[in-house]
């Protein structure tokens, strides 16, 4: 899924294209959410593939864990992450927010 496909595009007077603002939904807690503790080498894309069979959905895990520092390719060891149980619902919310 290309999460930018519904984002409005603009052109500057010089012809340069840029994307409009991307809005991410708040992800409600669900009793079926999965919680994991990160180990050495964990990355959002790998966890996304492990739980959703799609590494491009890493942004769902990132959005569900706003307190996790994402300033590195790897996640901090020992951090608890919430893996939302229903990625389709999150994708639908994302698309509803960003249909521009």
C-alpha positions in Angstrom: 0.0 0.0 0.0 1.3 3.4 -0.9 0.1 5.5 1.9 0.8 8.7 0.0 -1.4 7.8 -3.0 -4.4 9.9 -1.5 -2.3 12.8 -0.4 -2.8 16.0 -2.3 0.1 17.1 -4.5 1.1 20.7 -5.3 3.4 22.3 -7.8 5.5 25.4 -7.1 5.8 28.1 -9.8 9.1 26.5 -10.8 7.4 23.1 -11.4 8.7 21.3 -8.3 6.1 18.9 -6.9 5.5 18.4 -3.2 3.0 16.6 -1.1 0.4 18.2 1.2 0.2 17.4 4.9 -0.2 13.8 5.9 -2.6 13.1 8.8 -2.2 10.0 10.9 -5.2 8.6 12.8 -5.3 8.1 16.6 -5.4 4.3 17.0 -7.8 3.2 19.7 -6.8 0.5 22.0 -8.2 -3.0 21.4 -8.3 -6.0 23.7 -6.8 -8.0 20.8 -3.7 -5.7 20.4 -0.4 -7.5 20.8 2.3 -6.2 23.1 6.0 -7.1 22.6 9.3 -6.1 24.1 12.0 -5.1 21.6 15.2 -7.1 21.4 18.5 -6.2 19.8 18.0 -5.7 16.0 14.3 -5.1 16.0 13.1 -2.7 13.4 9.6 -1.5 12.6 9.6 -2.8 9.1 10.5 -6.3 10.3 7.9 -6.3 13.0 5.3 -5.1 10.5 6.2 -8.0 8.2 6.1 -10.4 11.1 2.6 -9.4 12.3 1.0 -8.0 9.1 3.0 -9.8 6.4 3.6 -6.4 4.9 6.7 -4.4 5.8 5.3 -1.1 4.4 2.8 -1.0 7.2 5.5 -0.1 9.7 3.9 3.4 10.1 0.9 1.8 11.9 3.2 0.5 14.7 5.0 3.8 14.8 1.7 5.7 15.1 0.5 3.4 17.8 3.6 4.0 19.9 4.2 7.8 19.9 6.4 7.7 22.9 9.0 5.5 21.3 12.0 7.4 20.0 12.3 6.8 16.2 15.5 8.7 15.7 17.4 5.5 14.8 16.9 2.7 12.3 16.7 0.3 15.2 14.3 0.4 18.2 15.5 0.9 21.7 16.1 -2.5 23.3 13.5 -3.4 26.0 10.8 -1.0 24.8 7.3 -2.2 25.0 5.5 -1.8 21.7 1.8 -2.1 21.0 1.0 -3.8 17.7 -2.6 -2.9 16.7 -4.7 -6.0 16.0 -6.7 -4.5 13.1 -4.4 -2.8 10.6 -7.2 -2.6 8.0 -9.2 -0.3 10.4 -6.2 1.9 10.8 -5.6 2.1 7.0 -9.3 3.0 6.5 -9.0 5.8 9.1 -5.8 7.0 7.5 -7.5 7.1 4.0 -10.5 8.9 5.4 -8.3 11.6 7.0 -6.2 12.1 3.9 -8.7 12.0 1.0 -8.0 15.4 -0.3 
